[in-house]
Amino acid sequence: MDRAPGLSVRVKLTLSYAGFIMLAGALLLAAVWLFLLRYVPDSGLIVPGSHGSVNGGVFPTRGNLLRFFGPRAAGVLVFLLAFGVVGGWLLAGRMLAPLTRITEAAWMAGSGSLAHRIRMRGRRDEFRELSDTFDSMLEQLESHVAEQQRFAANASHELRTPLAISRTLLDVARRDPTRDRDELIERLQTVNARAIDLTEALLLLSRGDRGNFTRESVDLSLLAEEAAETLLPLAEQRRITLDVTSAKAETSGSAELLLHMVTNLVQNAIVHNLPTGGTVTVQTEAHGDGSLLRIENTGRRLPPELVPTLTEPFQRGTERVRTDEHAGVGLGLAIVHSIVRAHHGTLTLAPRPDGGLLVTVRLPAHG
């Protein structure tokens, strides 16, 4: 990988290490001069002996010491400089080795290889924490990309189906001019409506995933009452008892998206219920430092292994496939999950022992 012109970090660290060593050596020599050499006299003193003779020998003077000490001090500084450069280069390389591994992993991720992991060993220092954080980011990114690819493939398949049906109907009508046009128009309208519903659901799901909406104070109890009022005719048509117990539960978010969330959950509870005589219970309340929405319905018993897949796009369990006018597009709970996640909340699905599903949504309180 090409690097911009200039000194590398390793060279900068090497020069810094060598510079500090040279500075320490210079300070040491300055200390020797300050506390030792300046107290040495400039000229030697001749002290008479006990019998008036003059003691012979070498008398240390400042000039003699400087002539003797100066070249050796310079040699020591040259050695310190070489030692600092070589030692600094090796030390900087050792210290930057983990960063090199992280850089290589980042370069591989940038080229499209998200399966690579650093998995750095050793003591838990700053580089180890950075490595673990980067590995965690790669794992989440790989999972997100795989989910997006799977979602795109499923969406393409779901959108291709109504288009293929429309083309087949038109081909049949072209080959058989005597075919009942009213029936053809009705079937085309049904297929077209399903394609429109799927497209709108995909757009809503994408909007929830992006999370780019204006946040305001929203009372979940009002949304629950509005959703129940809208879906009451559907519940009466299916002879489902719809019971709403709403206490004030304020949160912060998009009123439009949260209304979609509550409506989807209530509709899901109605259509996946007993054929007749079932019940749907909707409850809202303020709970701790957040708001709570519970929607519980009767219905068929759900296998425990099926419940975790209900929030995945286009995943339909056998017990949840519908062939009536509310066949859906397989995105209801996926949209709910996306909206809850965009509002920093949690969605919990739990099968009821007697059949049916309990859905719990926890959202942070407003403010």
C-alpha positions as CSV (number, residue, x, y, z in Angstrom):
1,M,0.0,0.0,0.0
2,D,1.4,3.4,-1.0
3,R,2.3,5.8,1.8
4,A,2.4,9.6,1.5
5,P,5.9,11.2,1.3
6,G,7.5,12.0,4.6
7,L,9.0,10.3,7.6
8,S,7.3,7.2,8.9
9,V,6.2,6.8,12.4
10,R,9.0,4.3,13.1
11,V,11.6,6.8,11.9
12,K,10.0,9.6,14.0
13,L,10.1,7.4,17.1
14,T,13.7,6.4,16.4
15,L,14.8,10.0,16.1
16,S,12.8,10.8,19.3
17,Y,14.5,8.0,21.2
18,A,17.9,9.0,20.0
19,G,17.2,12.6,20.7
20,F,16.2,11.9,24.3
21,I,19.3,9.8,24.9
22,M,21.5,12.6,23.5
23,L,19.7,15.1,25.7
24,A,20.2,12.9,28.7
25,G,23.9,12.6,27.9
26,A,24.3,16.3,27.5
27,L,22.5,17.0,30.7
28,L,24.8,14.5,32.5
29,L,27.9,16.3,31.1
30,A,26.4,19.6,32.1
31,A,25.9,18.3,35.6
32,V,29.6,17.2,35.7
33,W,30.7,20.7,34.7
34,L,28.3,22.4,37.1
35,F,29.0,20.4,40.2
36,L,32.6,19.2,39.6
37,L,34.8,20.8,37.0
38,R,34.0,24.4,37.9
39,Y,35.4,23.9,41.4
40,V,38.7,22.7,40.0
41,P,41.3,25.6,40.0
42,D,42.6,27.0,36.8
43,S,46.3,26.6,37.9
44,G,48.1,24.1,40.1
45,L,49.3,24.9,43.5
46,I,52.9,24.0,44.7
47,V,52.8,23.0,48.4
48,P,56.1,22.9,50.2
49,G,57.1,19.6,51.9
50,S,57.7,19.2,55.6
51,H,61.5,19.9,55.2
52,G,61.0,22.8,52.7
53,S,61.2,20.6,49.6
54,V,58.7,20.9,46.8
55,N,56.4,17.9,46.2
56,G,56.7,16.7,42.6
57,G,53.9,15.2,40.5
58,V,51.0,16.2,38.3
59,F,48.6,18.8,39.7
60,P,45.0,18.6,38.2
61,T,43.8,21.8,36.8
62,R,40.6,22.7,34.9
63,G,42.5,23.0,31.6
64,N,44.1,19.6,32.0
65,L,40.9,17.9,32.9
66,L,39.0,19.5,30.0
67,R,41.7,18.4,27.5
68,F,41.6,14.9,28.9
69,F,37.8,14.7,29.5
70,G,36.5,16.6,26.3
71,P,37.5,14.0,23.6
72,R,36.2,11.1,25.7
73,A,32.9,12.9,26.4
74,A,32.5,13.6,22.7
75,G,33.1,9.9,22.0
76,V,30.5,8.9,24.6
77,L,28.0,11.2,22.9
78,V,28.7,9.7,19.5
79,F,28.2,6.2,21.0
80,L,25.0,7.3,22.7
81,L,23.8,8.7,19.3
82,A,24.5,5.4,17.5
83,F,23.0,3.4,20.4
84,G,19.9,5.6,20.4
85,V,19.4,5.2,16.7
86,V,19.9,1.4,16.5
87,G,18.1,0.7,19.8
88,G,15.3,3.2,18.9
89,W,14.8,1.6,15.5
90,L,14.5,-1.9,17.0
91,L,12.3,-0.8,19.9
92,A,10.0,1.3,17.6
93,G,9.6,-1.7,15.3
94,R,8.7,-4.0,18.2
95,M,6.3,-1.5,19.6
96,L,4.6,-0.8,16.3
97,A,4.3,-4.5,15.2
98,P,0.8,-4.8,16.6
99,L,-0.2,-1.7,14.8
100,T,1.2,-3.2,11.5
101,R,-1.1,-6.3,12.0
102,I,-4.1,-4.0,12.6
103,T,-3.2,-2.0,9.5
104,E,-3.0,-5.2,7.4
105,A,-6.4,-6.4,8.7
106,A,-7.9,-3.0,7.9
107,W,-6.5,-3.1,4.4
108,M,-7.9,-6.6,3.9
109,A,-11.3,-5.5,5.2
110,G,-11.2,-2.5,2.8
111,S,-10.5,-4.9,-0.1
112,G,-13.6,-6.9,0.8
113,S,-12.3,-9.7,3.0
114,L,-14.3,-9.4,6.2
115,A,-13.6,-12.9,7.5
116,H,-10.1,-12.1,8.6
117,R,-9.5,-11.6,12.3
118,I,-6.4,-10.3,14.1
119,R,-6.8,-12.3,17.4
120,M,-3.9,-10.6,19.1
121,R,-2.4,-12.4,22.1
122,G,-0.3,-11.1,25.0
123,R,-1.0,-8.7,27.8
124,R,-4.1,-6.5,27.5
125,D,-2.6,-3.1,26.6
126,E,-3.8,-0.3,24.3
127,F,-3.0,-2.2,21.1
128,R,-4.7,-5.4,22.4
129,E,-7.9,-3.4,23.2
130,L,-7.7,-1.7,19.7
131,S,-7.3,-5.2,18.1
132,D,-10.2,-6.7,20.0
133,T,-12.4,-3.7,19.2
134,F,-11.4,-4.0,15.5
135,D,-12.2,-7.8,15.5
136,S,-15.6,-7.1,17.1
137,M,-16.3,-4.4,14.4
138,L,-15.3,-6.8,11.6
139,E,-17.6,-9.5,13.1
140,Q,-20.6,-7.1,13.2
141,L,-19.8,-5.8,9.8
142,E,-19.6,-9.2,8.3
143,S,-22.9,-10.2,9.9
144,H,-24.5,-7.0,8.7
145,V,-23.3,-7.5,5.1
146,A,-24.4,-11.1,5.1
147,E,-27.8,-10.0,6.4
148,Q,-28.1,-7.3,3.7
149,Q,-27.2,-9.7,1.0
150,R,-29.7,-12.3,2.2
151,F,-32.3,-9.5,2.5
152,A,-31.6,-8.3,-1.1
153,A,-31.9,-11.8,-2.4
154,N,-35.2,-12.4,-0.6
155,A,-36.6,-9.1,-1.6
156,S,-35.7,-9.7,-5.3
157,H,-37.4,-13.1,-5.1
158,E,-40.5,-11.6,-3.4
159,L,-40.8,-8.8,-5.9
160,R,-40.2,-11.1,-8.9
161,T,-43.1,-13.3,-7.9
162,P,-46.0,-10.8,-8.5
163,L,-44.3,-9.5,-11.6
164,A,-44.1,-13.0,-13.0
165,I,-47.7,-13.6,-12.2
166,S,-48.7,-10.4,-13.9
167,R,-46.8,-11.3,-17.0
168,T,-48.4,-14.8,-17.0
169,L,-51.9,-13.3,-16.8
170,L,-51.2,-10.9,-19.6
171,D,-49.8,-13.7,-21.8
172,V,-52.8,-15.8,-21.2
173,A,-55.1,-12.9,-22.0
174,R,-53.2,-12.2,-25.2
175,R,-53.5,-15.9,-26.4
176,D,-57.2,-16.1,-25.3
177,P,-59.1,-13.0,-26.3
178,T,-62.4,-14.5,-25.1
179,R,-61.2,-14.7,-21.5
180,D,-63.3,-12.8,-18.9
181,R,-61.7,-9.4,-18.7
182,D,-63.2,-8.6,-15.3
183,E,-61.7,-11.6,-13.8
184,L,-58.3,-10.7,-15.3
185,I,-58.5,-7.1,-14.1
186,E,-59.4,-8.3,-10.6
187,R,-56.5,-10.7,-10.4
188,L,-54.1,-8.2,-11.8
189,Q,-55.3,-5.7,-9.2
190,T,-54.7,-8.2,-6.4
191,V,-51.2,-8.9,-7.6
192,N,-50.4,-5.3,-8.2
193,A,-51.7,-4.4,-4.7
194,R,-49.5,-7.0,-3.2
195,A,-46.5,-5.7,-5.1
196,I,-47.2,-2.1,-3.9
197,D,-47.6,-3.4,-0.3
198,L,-44.3,-5.2,-0.5
199,T,-42.5,-2.1,-1.9
200,E,-44.0,0.2,0.8
201,A,-42.9,-2.3,3.4
202,L,-39.4,-2.4,2.1
203,L,-39.2,1.4,2.1
204,L,-40.5,1.5,5.6
205,L,-38.0,-1.2,6.7
206,S,-35.2,0.8,5.1
207,R,-36.3,4.0,6.8
208,G,-36.4,2.3,10.2
209,D,-32.9,0.8,9.6
210,R,-31.4,4.3,8.7
211,G,-32.9,5.9,11.8
212,N,-32.9,9.4,10.1
213,F,-36.2,10.7,11.5
214,T,-37.1,13.7,13.8
215,R,-37.6,12.7,17.4
216,E,-40.5,14.0,19.5
217,S,-42.4,13.1,22.6
218,V,-44.8,10.2,21.8
219,D,-47.4,8.6,24.1
220,L,-47.7,4.9,23.4
221,S,-51.1,4.7,25.0
222,L,-52.5,7.0,22.4
223,L,-51.0,5.0,19.6
224,A,-52.4,1.8,21.0
225,E,-55.9,3.2,21.2
226,E,-55.6,4.6,17.6
227,A,-54.4,1.2,16.3
228,A,-57.1,-0.7,18.1
229,E,-59.8,1.7,16.8
230,T,-58.5,1.2,13.2
231,L,-58.3,-2.6,13.5
232,L,-61.5,-3.1,15.4
233,P,-63.6,-4.0,12.3
234,L,-61.0,-6.6,11.4
235,A,-61.2,-8.1,14.9
236,E,-65.1,-8.1,14.9
237,Q,-65.1,-9.7,11.4
238,R,-62.9,-12.5,12.9
239,R,-64.9,-12.6,16.2
240,I,-61.7,-11.6,18.1
241,T,-62.1,-9.8,21.4
242,L,-59.7,-6.8,21.4
243,D,-59.0,-5.5,24.9
244,V,-56.9,-2.3,25.4
245,T,-55.5,-1.3,28.8
246,S,-53.6,1.9,28.2
247,A,-51.7,3.9,30.8
248,K,-49.6,6.9,29.9
249,A,-46.2,5.7,28.5
250,E,-44.1,8.4,26.9
251,T,-41.1,7.8,24.8
252,S,-39.1,9.8,22.2
253,G,-39.2,9.0,18.5
254,S,-41.2,9.2,15.3
255,A,-44.9,9.1,16.0
256,E,-45.5,7.8,12.4
257,L,-43.0,4.9,12.7
258,L,-44.2,4.0,16.2
259,L,-47.8,3.9,15.0
260,H,-46.7,1.5,12.2
261,M,-45.0,-0.6,14.9
262,V,-48.1,-0.8,17.2
263,T,-50.5,-1.3,14.2
264,N,-48.4,-4.1,12.8
265,L,-48.2,-5.9,16.2
266,V,-52.0,-5.6,16.8
267,Q,-52.9,-6.7,13.3
268,N,-50.4,-9.6,13.6
269,A,-52.1,-10.6,16.9
270,I,-55.5,-10.5,15.3
271,V,-54.8,-12.5,12.1
272,H,-52.7,-15.1,13.8
273,N,-55.4,-16.0,16.3
274,L,-58.0,-18.7,16.9
275,P,-60.5,-19.0,14.1
276,T,-63.2,-17.7,16.4
277,G,-63.5,-16.6,20.0
278,G,-59.8,-15.6,20.4
279,T,-58.6,-12.6,22.3
280,V,-56.0,-9.9,21.9
281,T,-54.8,-7.9,24.9
282,V,-52.9,-4.6,24.4
283,Q,-51.3,-2.9,27.5
284,T,-49.1,0.1,27.8
285,E,-47.4,1.5,31.0
286,A,-44.5,3.4,32.2
287,H,-41.9,1.0,33.6
288,G,-38.8,2.1,35.4
289,D,-36.8,4.5,33.2
290,G,-38.7,3.6,30.1
291,S,-42.1,2.7,28.5
292,L,-43.6,-0.7,28.0
293,L,-45.9,-2.1,25.4
294,R,-47.3,-5.6,25.7
295,I,-49.5,-7.4,23.1
296,E,-50.7,-10.9,23.9
297,N,-52.9,-13.1,21.7
298,T,-54.4,-16.5,21.7
299,G,-53.7,-18.9,18.9
300,R,-51.9,-22.0,17.9
301,R,-49.0,-23.2,19.9
302,L,-45.7,-22.0,18.4
303,P,-42.6,-24.3,18.5
304,P,-39.8,-22.6,20.5
305,E,-37.4,-22.9,17.7
306,L,-39.7,-20.9,15.4
307,V,-40.0,-17.8,17.6
308,P,-36.5,-16.4,17.1
309,T,-37.0,-16.5,13.3
310,L,-40.2,-14.4,13.3
311,T,-38.4,-11.1,13.1
312,E,-36.2,-12.1,10.1
313,P,-37.4,-10.7,6.8
314,F,-39.5,-13.0,4.6
315,Q,-39.3,-15.8,7.2
316,R,-42.7,-17.4,7.6
317,G,-43.3,-20.4,9.8
318,T,-45.8,-23.0,8.7
319,E,-48.1,-22.0,11.4
320,R,-48.0,-18.4,10.3
321,V,-48.7,-18.7,6.6
322,R,-52.0,-17.1,5.6
323,T,-53.8,-17.4,2.4
324,D,-56.7,-15.0,3.0
325,E,-57.0,-11.3,2.2
326,H,-54.4,-10.5,4.9
327,A,-51.7,-12.7,3.5
328,G,-49.0,-10.1,4.2
329,V,-45.5,-9.8,2.7
330,G,-43.5,-11.5,5.5
331,L,-42.1,-8.2,6.8
332,G,-44.4,-7.3,9.6
333,L,-42.3,-8.3,12.6
334,A,-39.1,-7.4,10.7
335,I,-40.4,-3.9,10.4
336,V,-41.3,-3.9,14.0
337,H,-37.9,-5.0,15.0
338,S,-36.3,-2.4,12.8
339,I,-38.4,0.4,14.3
340,V,-37.7,-0.7,17.9
341,R,-34.0,-0.9,17.2
342,A,-34.0,2.5,15.6
343,H,-35.6,3.9,18.8
344,H,-32.9,2.2,21.0
345,G,-35.5,-0.3,22.5
346,T,-35.8,-4.0,22.8
347,L,-38.3,-6.5,21.3
348,T,-39.1,-9.7,23.1
349,L,-41.2,-12.6,21.7
350,A,-42.3,-15.4,23.9
351,P,-44.7,-18.3,23.0
352,R,-47.6,-18.7,25.4
353,P,-48.0,-22.1,27.0
354,D,-51.6,-22.4,25.9
355,G,-50.9,-21.1,22.4
356,G,-50.4,-17.7,20.9
357,L,-47.6,-15.1,21.4
358,L,-46.6,-12.5,23.9
359,V,-44.8,-9.5,22.4
360,T,-43.0,-7.1,24.7
361,V,-41.6,-3.8,23.5
362,R,-39.4,-1.7,25.8
363,L,-38.5,1.8,24.8
364,P,-36.5,4.5,26.7
365,A,-38.5,7.2,28.4
366,H,-38.8,10.6,26.8
367,G,-36.1,13.1,27.7
